[in-house]
Amino acid sequence: MFEYSARPDLLKDRIILVTGAGRGIGEAAAKAYAAHGATVLLLGKSEENLNRVYDDIVAAGWPQPAVIPLNLETALPHQYDELAATLEREFGRLDGLLHNAGIVGPRTPIEQLSGDNFMRVMQVNVNAAFLLTSTLLPLLKLAKDASVVFTSSSVGRKGRAYWGAYAVSKFALEGLMQVLADELDGTTSVRSNSVNPGATRTDMRAKAYPGENPAVNPAPADIMPVYLYLMGPDSNGINGQALDAQ
């Protein structure tokens, strides 16, 4: 497991947007960030799930979060522009952006993968991450030190049979992270890195590995050290790195 112990006020007064914040790793990250002092912007497609996470954060006495319902599969470019304008008006800057939302799509040989399924996975996993990053970059540059974190996968670092669109999308995210990091290096206070969460006890993992005993994998809350590290000031100067949560 990634070794790091976050101090309680690590993210005090920071504003951090988390995609896919309604469940799984996104929910765990949102709660971890809030518990360490951040105002978390909860973005996801299920308003019901986002509201549940919102209620949990408020009940714990952490900073009041904000709910942003947005379906990344169908969102159009102008909606990202509107989101950026709203965040600038409400918060004035953005200190962190965690790209966590993603879909697996069919696990099938490339030969049998339909174009529609391929493009759907790329839309959610890559296009949305690009649009969100490019649109919110001006707000991130207004922060004292800001962090963009992309969620990768072991199959996004070494391709494996039957992982099709998902693997390709994660390779693309690693590329986006590296290009962004190189552009930001030495010119802004924004850094760009990726995290491979590894096998984690989530619904997505259960769908991808239906025969696996979920108890063998850590819970999302157990892999939070690397997510906290990358969002806080202790990771200043870490840029263009592909890290592992486990």
N, C-alpha and C positions, 0 to 999 in steps of 0.2 A: 504494500500500500504506500502511496505517496506520503512521505514524512513531512508534516508541517502542522504547527499548532498556532491557530489564529487567536490573537488577543481579542477580548470581548468587544472593543470599540474599533476594530479594524476598518470597518466600512462606514463609520459614523458620518452622516450628512451626505453620503454618496447616493446618486440616482442611477439605478441599474435596471436595464430592460432585459427580461428573460422570455425567450420564445418557447412555446410548448410548456408553459408554466402550470398547466392544469393538473398534471399528474407525473408520476415517474421521476426521472432525474431533474426535470425542470421544476417540479414542485419542491423537491428536496433543496435544490439550489436557491430557489426563491426564499424559502424559509430560512436557510442558512445565512443568506445575505441580510435578510431582515433582522435575524437574531444578532447579527454583528453590526447593526445600526443603519443599514441602507434603507432608502425608500425604493421599494421594488415595483417596477411596472410589469404587471402580469399580462403577457400576450398569449393568446391561444384561440382555438376555434370554438371550444365549448364554454359558453358563458357560465353554465352551471358549475363546471369544474373550477373555473377561475374564481367564482364567488365563494366556493367552499374554501379554497386556499386563502382568499382574502379574509374570510371570517376567522380562520385559524390564526393568521398573522395578527389580526386585531385583538383576538382573545388572549394571545400570548403577551400583549402589551408592547409589541414592537412597532416601529414607525408605520403609519397608515399607508398601505400600498395603493396602487391604482389598477383598475381592470381595463384591459384593451382587447375586446373581442375582434379577432381578425382571422379569416380563413386564408392561410397562405397559398392554398391550392387555387383559389379563385381571385385573390386580391389583384387589383390592377395598379399600374404605376402611379396614377393620381392619388390612390388611397395611401400610398407610402408618403407622398408629398404632404398630404393632409395630416398624417400622423406626425411627421416632423414639425409641421407648423404648430400643431397642438402642443407638442412637447416643449417647443421653444417658448411658447406663450405661458405654459403652466410652470415649467421648471427652469428654463433659461440655459440649460446645458444637459449633457449626459456623461456620466462617469464610467459606465460599463455597458456592454452589450454581449449577452450570452446567446449564441445561436444553438439552441437545443432541439427545436422542433424538427421532426423528420419522420419519414415513413419507409418501411422496408420494401414494399412492393412484392411482386411474385419472385420466389426463389426458383429459378428455372434456367435451363440452358439458353444462351444468347439466341440460338437458332429459333427457340420457341417463345421468345419474349416479344410481345406485341409492341408496336410503336407507341400506342396510346399509354400502355403501362410504363414504358421507359420514360416518356415525356412527363407523365404525372409525377413520378419519383423525382425527376430532375427539377420540375417546377417547385415542389415543396422544399427539397433538400438543397438545391443550388440557386435557382433563379431568385427565390424569395430571400435567401441569405445575401445575395449580391445586391438586390434592390434595397433591402433594409440597411445594409452597410453603407452603400454609396449615398443614400438619402440622409442617413443620420450622422455621417462623418463630420459635417460642419458643426454639429452639436457636440460631438465627442472632442473636437479640437478646442472647444471653449472650456473644457475641464482642465484642471491643473495637471493631472495625469490620468489618462483614460485607457481602458482595456477592451479589446474585442476578442472574444473566445469562440472558436468554431468547434463543434462537436464532430470528431472524426470516428474512426473505427479501425480495427486491425485489418479489415478487408479494404480499407482505404489507403493502406500503406503497403500491402502485398495482396494482389488480386487472388481470389480463390474461385474455383468453379461454382457455378449456380448462384452466385451472389449478384450477378447481372447489374441492373440499374443502380441498386443500392451501393455496391462497391464503386462503380464508376462515379456516382455522385459524391462519395466521400473522397475519392482521389481529386475530384474537382475542387472540393472545399479546401483540401490541403494546398492545392495550387493557388486558390484565391487568397488563402491565409498568407502564403509566402510572397506573392506579388504585392499584396497590401503592406506586409511587413517591410519589404524592401523600399516601397514608396514612402512609408512613414518614417523610416530610419533616419535619424538626425535632422528631420525637417519639422516634426511635431512631437508632442508629448503623448501621442497615442501609440499603443503597442498592439500587436496582432499575433495570436498563438492558437494552437489547437490542442484538444484533449481527446484521447481515446479512453472512454470510460471503462472498457473491458466488460466482461460478463457481469451483468448486474441484474438484480431481481426486479424486472419490469415487465409490463404487459407485452411490450415489443419483443423482448427476449423470449418470453413464453411462446409467442406466435412463431418465432424463427426456429426455436428448439422445443417443439411440443413434447418430446420424450425426456427432456431434462428435468431433474428434480430441482425446482427453484431454490430450495434451501441451501444448495451448495454455493450459491452466489451471494455476494454481499448486497445488502439493501442500499438503495440510492443514498441514504443519509450517511452511510459508511464511507463513501468515496468523495466526500465533500472537501477534504483538505486541499486538493489541487485546484478546485474551483474557487475556494476562498483565497488561496495564494495568488492566483492570476488576477483576481479582481481588486486586490488591495495594493497598497504602496510598496509592499515588500518585493513585488515582482517588477518594480521599475527597472528598465534596462533589459528585461527578458522579452525578446522580440523575434518572431519568425521561428519559434520553437514548437516541436511536436512532442507533447508530454503525454505520459500515461498516468491514469488515476490509480492503477493497481500495479 
